[in-house]
Amino acid sequence: MMRDASVDEIRQVTFGELLQDPVYRAWFQTPPARKKPERWRVYVQEKEGAPWKKADFARWADAYKFVRRHYKEWYDAALSSRVWEWRPPVIRERVGKRWRRNYYEPMVNVIGHTWCPHCRRPTVFRQFRRHHNVGKVLGYKPRCTICGIALSGIRLYKVREEESGA
């Protein structure tokens, strides 16, 4: 694989770590708005550095039950939409007398992470010559390490920065 050395050193935040964020956890547990067709894929990495495995589901509820039942056994996971893109969670904050809606990206201060709208979580985008989900690809395009979507093909969201710097 042809990768930028600096990006290669970044450790991706795991699904278990993401679930420690109460906003992300509540958002993840809420069924998404139904869109047709509904096709979901669960990606699983059983051990750190192991190859990603995948399982397909026709409905979100079935994929969610599978993840909920097994996620503690895995090193990392993602419940990914094979068809639709999903924006980060939206939070409402009161500013004076008005409400403001902001995108909330968990672990926003973790360097090198970008919201993947298909994996529905922040991931590291790296350069690959061959990707486990896509196959042979153009090596100069950064892709999601989990689902393989090209960075150039997704919308980037401006998210709320953590005020505490954590």
C-alpha positions in Angstrom: 0.0 0.0 0.0 1.2 3.5 -0.8 0.5 5.7 2.2 1.7 9.0 3.5 4.0 8.2 6.4 2.5 10.8 8.7 -1.1 9.5 8.1 0.1 5.9 8.6 1.1 6.7 12.1 -2.3 7.9 13.2 -4.3 5.4 15.3 -7.9 5.4 14.4 -10.4 5.9 17.2 -12.2 2.7 17.9 -16.0 2.1 17.9 -15.8 1.4 21.6 -14.1 4.7 22.3 -16.7 6.5 20.2 -19.5 4.9 22.3 -18.0 6.6 25.4 -19.2 9.9 24.0 -22.8 10.3 25.2 -23.9 12.4 22.2 -22.6 9.9 19.7 -23.9 7.0 21.7 -27.5 8.4 21.8 -27.3 9.3 18.1 -26.0 5.8 17.2 -28.8 4.1 19.1 -31.5 6.1 17.5 -32.9 4.5 14.3 -32.1 6.7 11.3 -34.9 8.1 9.1 -36.0 5.5 6.7 -34.9 5.8 3.2 -35.4 3.3 0.4 -33.5 1.2 -0.5 -32.3 0.3 2.9 -29.0 -1.7 2.7 -26.6 -1.8 5.6 -23.1 -3.3 6.1 -21.3 -4.1 9.4 -17.5 -3.9 9.2 -15.6 -5.7 11.9 -12.0 -5.7 12.9 -11.6 -8.5 15.5 -8.1 -7.6 16.6 -5.9 -4.5 16.1 -4.3 -4.6 12.7 -6.4 -7.6 11.6 -8.2 -7.5 8.2 -11.7 -6.0 8.1 -14.6 -8.4 7.7 -18.1 -7.5 6.6 -21.7 -8.7 6.9 -24.7 -7.3 4.9 -28.1 -6.7 6.3 -31.4 -5.6 4.6 -32.6 -3.5 7.5 -30.9 -1.1 10.0 -32.6 -2.8 12.9 -31.1 -6.2 12.1 -27.6 -4.7 11.6 -27.9 -2.7 14.9 -29.0 -5.8 16.9 -25.9 -7.7 15.5 -23.6 -4.8 16.5 -25.1 -4.4 19.9 -24.8 -8.1 20.6 -21.2 -8.5 19.6 -19.3 -5.1 19.7 -17.5 -5.8 23.0 -15.9 -8.9 21.4 -14.3 -6.8 18.6 -11.4 -4.3 18.4 -13.3 -2.0 16.0 -16.5 -1.8 14.1 -18.8 0.3 11.9 -22.4 0.1 11.0 -22.3 1.5 7.5 -24.9 2.5 5.0 -24.2 1.0 1.6 -26.5 3.5 -0.2 -27.0 6.8 1.7 -24.8 9.3 3.3 -25.5 10.4 6.9 -24.4 13.7 8.4 -22.9 13.9 11.9 -25.2 14.3 14.8 -26.9 17.7 15.1 -27.0 19.4 18.5 -29.0 22.5 19.4 -27.4 25.2 21.5 -29.0 28.2 23.0 -27.2 31.5 22.0 -28.9 34.4 23.7 -32.6 34.2 22.7 -32.0 32.0 19.7 -31.2 28.3 19.1 -28.3 27.4 16.9 -27.9 24.0 15.2 -24.4 22.6 15.0 -22.9 19.4 13.6 -21.4 17.4 16.4 -18.5 15.2 15.5 -17.3 12.9 18.3 -13.6 13.0 18.9 -13.4 16.1 16.8 -10.0 17.0 18.2 -8.4 13.7 17.3 -5.9 14.6 14.6 -6.4 13.0 11.2 -10.0 12.0 11.6 -12.8 13.0 9.1 -16.5 12.2 9.3 -17.3 9.3 7.0 -20.9 9.7 6.0 -21.3 6.0 5.0 -19.6 4.5 8.1 -21.5 7.1 10.2 -18.4 7.8 12.3 -15.0 9.7 12.2 -12.4 7.6 10.4 -8.9 8.1 9.1 -8.6 8.6 5.3 -5.5 7.0 3.8 -4.1 6.4 0.4 -4.4 2.8 -0.9 -3.4 0.9 -4.1 -5.7 -1.9 -3.1 -8.6 -1.5 -0.6 -10.2 -4.4 1.2 -13.7 -3.3 0.2 -13.2 -1.6 -3.2 -10.3 -3.6 -4.7 -7.7 -1.9 -6.9 -8.0 1.9 -6.7 -6.2 5.0 -7.7 -3.4 5.4 -5.2 -3.4 9.1 -4.9 -7.0 9.5 -3.6 -7.4 9.2 0.1 -10.1 6.7 1.1 -11.9 5.8 4.3 -10.0 3.0 5.9 -13.2 1.1 6.6 -15.6 1.5 3.7 -13.3 2.8 1.0 -15.2 5.9 -0.1 -13.0 8.5 -1.6 -12.4 11.7 0.3 -13.1 13.7 -2.9 -16.6 12.1 -3.1 -18.0 13.1 0.3 -19.2 16.3 1.8 -17.0 17.8 4.6 -19.0 19.1 7.5 -18.0 22.1 9.6 -18.3 20.8 13.2 -18.4 22.4 16.6 -15.0 22.6 18.2 -14.7 21.4 21.8 -14.3 24.5 24.0 -12.3 22.6 26.7 -9.7 21.6 24.2 -10.1 17.9 25.2 
